[in-house]
Each structure stands twice: as C-alpha cells, then as structure tokens.
Amino acid sequence: MPKNEKLKSILIIGSGPIVIGQACEFDYSGTQALRSLREDGIETILINSNPATIMTDPSMADHVYLKSLNTKSIIEILKEHPQIDAVLPTMGGQTALNLCIEADEKGIWEDFDVEIIGVDIDAINITEDREQFRELMLKIGIGMAPQATANSYLKGKEIAQEFGFPLVIRASYTLGGAGASFVYKEEDFDELLTRGLEVSPIHEVMIDKALIGWKEYELELLRDNNDNVVIICAIENMDPMGIHTGDSITVAPAMTLSDKTYQRMRDMAIHMMRSIGDFAGGCNVQFAVSPDENEDIIAIEINPRVSRSSALASKATGYPIAKIAAKLAIGYTLDELDNQITKSTSALFEPTLDYVIVKIPRWNFDKFEGSDRTLGLQMKSVGEVMAIGRSFQEALHKATQSLEIKRNGLGADGKGYKDYDTIIKKLTYASWDRVFVIYDAIQMGIPLSRIHEITKIDMWFLKQYEELYNLEKEISTYTIQSLTRELILEAKQKGFADRQIAHMVGCYESEVYDKRDELGIKRVYKLVDTCAAEFKAQTPYFYSTFEAEIETPEGEIYVSNESAVTDRKKIVVLGSGPNRIGQGIEFDYCCVHGVLASAECGYETIMINCNPETVSTDFDIADKLYFEPVFWEHIYDIIRHEKPEGVIVQLGGQTALKLAEKLDRYGIKIIGTSFQSLDLAEDRGSFSKLLKDNNIPYPEFDTAETADEALEVADRLDFPILVRPSYVLGGQGMKIVINKQELEEHVVDLLRKIPNNKLLLDHYLDGAIEAEADAICDGENVYIIGIMEHIEPCGIHSGDSNATLPPFNLGEFVMQQIKDHTHKIALALNTVGLINIQFAIKDDMVYIIEANPRASRTVPFIAKAYGEPYVNYATKVMLGEKKVTDFDFKPHLDGYAIKQPVFSFNKFPNVNKKLGPEMKSTGESILFIDDLKDDQFYDLYARRKMYLSK
C-alpha cells in the first residue's frame, strides 16, 4: 500500500530538554523522521524546546517552533498552521507521547481535525496501564511475573503480605524507571511504596514478585499497515534482571540464548505487538528468561514507539528504524521500501550481524555528591558508548576504551581494585564500574562460580573475561623483544590496546605500536552491512578489527580491508564520545555542521565517534563514518589509512581537544586554531601573561601542585578562593572555599582523584555578574556572534545558569569592555574558528575568568536564537575557505532568548541540590520573551541568589 496521499503536512513532537532517562536518542530519531518525511515532499512542522540539538536546526523541518512542550503551544501552532493533517508523536520519547495523550483527552486533535499516526492511543494506554497490560497478556497466553496494582498505601501493604519479599515496585506512567525500586526487606517497603505512589502522575504502582537472576532481553520490531512484521535486532543484557536496561551493559546479537527459545521469543513479541493495537510503526519488547535449562520466557513490557534501544539497534545493524517507522506511519509497507544499506533488497529483509555490538552506559556520579551509586530499576546513566568488534571480547574492550574514564580497557593498566572486600561488595551491589570489577575479581583468583553466584551474570560472559585474563597472564611473561607475532595478533583480536600490552611487558606504547607495524599486524576496516555480506552494502559505515593473513592459491598474502581510500581531499572531524554532564548534545550539533560545511567546501568528510545516540553517527551524514572509540590508537590508525588534509578538533568538546597535543606531536595538521594556542588558553600562567601584556584585567590567581603550596598561595590571595584542576570540562572538581581548612581538604581530595594535576587558585569575585561571549575569528578579523548575561551571580557554572541573549542590564561602558576584550583575546590567541570567553563584572570593571578557543555549549543556542548557521561559517573559516568579512551576518531576534538549564535531581533523592562552580544540569531549553516585564523572567530573576553554595 503506497503512501497516504491525504497527508500533506505533519506535526512532529520532540522530546524537550535532555534528562536522565530520555536523552539525545530521540533527537536522533526525530531528525531521521523529519528527513524521511521530507523525502516524500511532506511539509514538516516541529515543536521542541531544546536548542542544543540538530533536530531543532532550521534546515531540518519546514517550520521549527522552539516552544515549551504543552497543550497551549500545540494550540498556537495548530491555529498558525490549519493545514496540519496529522501528528507523529512516537519520535519524542515519553514526553511526546504524554503530550499527545493530554491533547487527545482535551479534544485538541479532534477540534483541529488532526489524525494521530504511527501509534494508537489505545495501545499506549494498554501498555502504560500495567493492570490492563497484564490482563491482555494473560488473555493471549503470554506469561507474566505475579503482579498486582496498588493505588493506595494500604492496598500496597496487602499485596506485599501476599507475595512476600523480594519485590519490585514500579510507578505507572513514568520514564527511565522513575519511582521504581527493588525491595529486599520489609523495613524498606513503606518508604519505597510511598515514593512510587508520589512519583506516578496517577498515584498508582504495580508490585511484582522479583525475578532475581533471570536474564533480560529486548527485541526491536517494525510493523506496517499490511501486518508485515520484521525483527530488527535482539539485544541481550549482560546484567540480569534488576538493573534498568538503560544502565545495563547490552550485547547484540543475543549471545546466550538457544535458537529454540529465540524463535519462541520472536513469536511472542509479534503476537504481543499485534494484540495491543492496529498501528504501523516501531515497537520495543522486553522479556525475562529463566537461567535454567527450561528457559521459561516472561514478558516485562512493551513500548509502542521508537525507544532508547531502537537508536542503539539502528546503529548496531545499520537499519535506520526511525526513518523506516516514519515511512510506515504515512502508509508505506515494508516491501515497498529499500533497505537503506544495500539499496538492492527491501526493508522487509531482516538484518543479520556478522559482528558483535557492546553498549556500556556512561555515568556521572561525581556530579551528585552523596548519591547512591548502586544500579537498580531507576536509570542513572547520562550517556552511552557502543563498540563493534568481530568477537564479544574485542567489542567489550573497545567499549571500555570509549568511556573516557582514564581506563585503557579491562585490566592491564594498574588501576584495578586489589582489596577482596571491596571487590565482593562492588559485585554484590551492582556499581557503575562492575564491568571492570569482574576482571579484578578473576585476577584476584575468585572462582567464576562465586562471581556467578553473586552477580547472576551468565557463565558464558564470565568465561570470556577469564580468557582475557589468561592471555594477559601469558603475555606478561614476555619482554617486548621476545613477544611473538601470534601473541600480539591474538591480543589485538581480543581488543587489548597497545597501551595495555605495553603495561604487560613493561615498555612504552609506541614500542608496541612500532613492533606490530613492523610485523604487519594492522587494523583492517569492515563495513556494517545489515546482511552479513550476502548483498553488497552501499553505505560507508566502518568498524576496525584485526585479521590473520590469507594466502591465495597463487601465493599472494593479504588481509581484507573494505575501506577503500579515494584520492579526494579529506577532512576528519573528531566527535565528542559519550554524552555526560558538561559535554552533551550541543557538540554533536557542532560536529554535524562541521561535516556538512566541509562537504560544501569540496572535501570528503570522515567522522570518528562512538556515541550511538547521536545524529553525527548516522551513516549518511559524513562521506565515511568510522564507528570507533575516540581513543588515540584508533584515531591514529584511521589517519594513517585515510591521510586527510587535517583534523578538526574544536567541535568535539574537551574529548577532541585533549587529543590535539598528540596530533601535533605526530605532525598531523589541526584545522583551525593551533595546538599551541589551545594549550596557551588552558595554561593559566601563560594565559594570564597574555592578558597582562594586553592590559586586560583578571582575578588574582596562582597555581599549586601540593596542599602546602596551596596554603602558601592562600596567604597572598585572600578568601574566598575558587579552586579548580586544569584541563577538565563542566567545572569538574571546582569549588569555592572560604578558609584554610576547607582549602586543604579540597586540594587533598582533588589530587587524590586527579593525580599530578596543576591546580588553579583564583581570588573569587564575590557578588560579581557573570557574562560570556562567543565569537568567530579568522586570525585577523573578529565577529562576536553573541553576548549573554547570566541571571545567577558569578560562582554558578555557566552551564547551570539561566543566561539571557542579549544582556538585560549591562551598561554601554561594560558592553564596550566585553567587546574590546573579546577582540583582543581572540587575536592574541591566533584563533581560527570559534572562541568562547567568560567574564566577571564587578564595580563596572570586566575581568576575564577563562577563554576557550573551541565550540562552546552556547553556540547552538545563539545560532537558534538569531537564526544564523554560525558553526557552518566557523568551519569554512577554519578550513581557510572564507574570511569573517566574507559573510553577510543578519542576526534576528525580537525581545530576548533565555537559555534555561534542566536538572535530573529526581534520580538522586538524597543529593545536595545546591548549585556552584561544578556543572550539574543534564540539558537545557530555550525561552523567548518579548520584554523584561515578562512574568517568567521576573520569577527567574527573583530566585537568582538562592542556589549559590560556597
């Protein structure tokens, strides 16, 4: 059945600001859906309040509304666009679905004659209402865990008495497992039940008998109007039941499931999808499987929308689920659509993987002091990494190398735990670093049977770990000179980094690299091709691996490399790795624009990144995508293979920036601002000299490398003092201290967490106003793209401040100082590209806090507020294609735009919620106001001081 010709104009609801439990995977899905509908000539109207994402870029939809996600905004848009025929709510996570349901209950869709496509409201209600869902499953013969609903405290107590402990409490109509918890003992039940009832918008919880130790699986399905169903991917959680899937290490394809049970699971998933409603689109089904020979299957839940896992499944298989789901929603059937990878088979063709995918979540517990760091039913991670390898071991290693937590992989870096009690405790109470602790336990000699008994992780996974440790033990008996080719090849095929091998044999990383280069052990690149190479893939989406040499009958020896190098001029853009607090989706926005602008300048574009949730890792954004860790060894091999003109580092946040020194040392050209300038801005001493030479004021400061030095500095500086480590992002480890005791405690703590770091101590300008400016510079000319004033006083991290564009009460004298300082600093640093400068204003004097010659968190916000593609312009300047004076800048903004931070404190109930110099927000929204008399501005301004924590 071809496209529904009646649909000419479609409203898409986005997912709003990024929070824990609903992150940029929906930005990716929504962006794909918008592009997919446009291919069919459909007018697209988007509502989303998140300024940091590619989804809200003016080029993505015909009309973009950066408005609050509520029914008032929906009505305004429907009045403005009476031509809207349908709404597609399945691309914006739970936020979009909830808003769609609310609008439906208020009769808004009916009033404006708008059809809901891609989902069935009844299907949402059935899947969200756990009682209805349970009844339906039992009716169609699908097993469920013993379960009952409670909408009062008393009813909850009765159910607990009947089921006995352990139990699971889940709040209805919530996201990311909010309000869900395991209850092991009776004395904890009252508090957790009360919390669940409070968190649920309808004050209802479902209480289940806990399936401790059962294995957990997810299937991603797509269905069309002709009832064709394809299963795109089966994902196995390495962590058993009891840990939210968003916090679990997951593997695709499923590793420990018998084929017979997998076929049963497939049939059940299709049966469930068909029974919940008659709709065309995506669906995610979760199952639990008993860990015995019977492999009993029990349904956990079904989500009739694209989900966090469907973004992962899309990247894992190369099958763009959201893109196809959008086509199905407008009437196409699967057999009419092309498989996007092969272009020669249809979308009704189920992907087959000849590689292994491992996803590991990325947490930010250090930002939530006092938070409960154990993992459970409530999601706590802020991002994730995905790795592709030819074996589970290789993919697991590559994923751990992608996390950017100063680990080089599993073991072999001297950073593991060596205390028996600590290891047992971390295994018992699943912690964020359990993926590493399992290795430490094996290294200590704790038997696999004991690790399995504690963690309930399937023995197959544990044996994979054991093999890795045995190989490490064997290699450690050699020196770099005596190490054999076979052993190096085996270690590389199992994912060990050169750094790890160097640690095992006691030499430098470069010596291992040189030896394997000499022995011809080189990375080869393979295509992600959806069909195990049965059909030729057309998309340039690669991962690396190591292969043994093959000899042809003619005696030719070779390894098969599927990444052919062209003779075009090439540019590499380094991505920002996993999302975390302080480095989020805004750098994905910058990377995508960098790639598109480089292509406009005639370059072949190469993207390196490992984040499955983002648009930058979509297979058709860059000319070539290397889905690889943003980790030196991987990057260097790709650069040696592709021989690009240079590498863009200033768009990928601190992740890419940190690699600038290595690139420079190896003689690889950095596009735009040089490493020397980047380093000068980070080195407080040199930077302050530059400010002094240019007559620019800055707060008094000094540096220290020990607690004694810090106390000496304090005698000269006067309290309060702002203490911070160098080369960190998002204000990590920053604190304002007001006496010597606090100073000593914080310095000792910092040097323990970040050894050998040079600490910066600034005299803190109490009560100052904070402002920041972003600019583009070509080395000769400077154009300031925006100056923002923070509503909160100086001392709250800029990422946590409400910031207004343009400033609301800085006088002409102060504004002129900001402009002059920005011009002087940008030129003195030899900036080529973007720069962000932060200011503190006290008694009409403008002081410099810091300068970052790179894309900043605020660039996408300013670009959206003024309607100008600043990253595109900056990239062309970096490439030397254009001067700043070549652009016709026409920023347009009526009134003010306010960048509002959004926090996820509800995931950490016992945490200190005060704001300070260390960033804690997970996302942001944009608010447009006509003037300063606006009530919302008044509220923000009145509350500005209450958060400040010394």
Sequence and secondary structure as in RCSB ss.txt:
>XXXX:A:sequence
MPKNEKLKSILIIGSGPIVIGQACEFDYSGTQALRSLREDGIETILINSNPATIMTDPSMADHVYLKSLNTKSII
EILKEHPQIDAVLPTMGGQTALNLCIEADEKGIWEDFDVEIIGVDIDAINITEDREQFRELMLKIGIGMAPQATA
NSYLKGKEIAQEFGFPLVIRASYTLGGAGASFVYKEEDFDELLTRGLEVSPIHEVMIDKALIGWKEYELELLRDN
NDNVVIICAIENMDPMGIHTGDSITVAPAMTLSDKTYQRMRDMAIHMMRSIGDFAGGCNVQFAVSPDENEDIIAI
EINPRVSRSSALASKATGYPIAKIAAKLAIGYTLDELDNQITKSTSALFEPTLDYVIVKIPRWNFDKFEGSDRTL
GLQMKSVGEVMAIGRSFQEALHKATQSLEIKRNGLGADGKGYKDYDTIIKKLTYASWDRVFVIYDAIQMGIPLSR
IHEITKIDMWFLKQYEELYNLEKEISTYTIQSLTRELILEAKQKGFADRQIAHMVGCYESEVYDKRDELGIKRVY
KLVDTCAAEFKAQTPYFYSTFEAEIETPEGEIYVSNESAVTDRKKIVVLGSGPNRIGQGIEFDYCCVHGVLASAE
CGYETIMINCNPETVSTDFDIADKLYFEPVFWEHIYDIIRHEKPEGVIVQLGGQTALKLAEKLDRYGIKIIGTSF
QSLDLAEDRGSFSKLLKDNNIPYPEFDTAETADEALEVADRLDFPILVRPSYVLGGQGMKIVINKQELEEHVVDL
LRKIPNNKLLLDHYLDGAIEAEADAICDGENVYIIGIMEHIEPCGIHSGDSNATLPPFNLGEFVMQQIKDHTHKI
ALALNTVGLINIQFAIKDDMVYIIEANPRASRTVPFIAKAYGEPYVNYATKVMLGEKKVTDFDFKPHLDGYAIKQ
PVFSFNKFPNVNKKLGPEMKSTGESILFIDDLKDDQFYDLYARRKMYLSK
>XXXX:A:secstr
    TT  EEEEE   S BTTB THHHHHHHHHHHHHHHTT EEEEE   TTSSTTSTTTSSEEE   SSHHHHH
HHHHH TT  EEE TTSHHHHHHHHHHHHHTTHHHHTT EE SS HHHHHHHHSHHHHHHHHHHTT    SEEEE
SSHHHHHHHHHHH SSEEEEETT STTTT EEE SHHHHHHHHHHHHHHSTTS EEEEE  TT EEEEEEEEE T
T  EEEEEEEEESS TTS GGGS EEES SS  HHHHHHHHHHHHHHHHHH    EEEEEEEEE SSTT  EEEE
EEESS  HHHHHHHHHHS  HHHHHHHHHTT  GGGSB TTTSSSBTTS  B SSEEEEEEE  GGGSTT   B 
 SS    EEEEEEESSHHHHHHHHHHHS SS  SSSSSS S   HHHHHHHHHTTBTTHHHHHHHHHHHT  HHH
HHHHH   HHHHHHHHHHHHHHHHHTTS TTT  HHHHHHHHHTT  HHHHHHHHTS HHHHHHHHHHTT   EE
EE  SBTTSS   S EEEEE    EE TT  EE        SS EEEEE   S BTTB HHHHHHHHHHHHHHHH
TT EEEEEE  TTSGGGSTTTSSEEEE  S HHHHHHHHHHH  SEEE TTSHHHHHTTHHHHHHTT  BSSS H
HHHHHHH HHHHHHHHHHTT     EEEESSHHHHHHHHHHH SSEEEEESS STTTT EEE SHHHHHHHHHHH
HHHSTT  EEEEE  TT EEEEEEEEEESS EEEEEEEEEEEETTS GGGS EEES SS  HHHHHHHHHHHHHH
HHHTT EEEEEEEEEEETTEEEEEEEE S  TTHHHHHHHHT  HHHHHHHHHTTS  GGGS      SSEEEEE
EE  GGG TTS   B SS    EEEEEEESSTT HHHHHHHHTTTTTB  
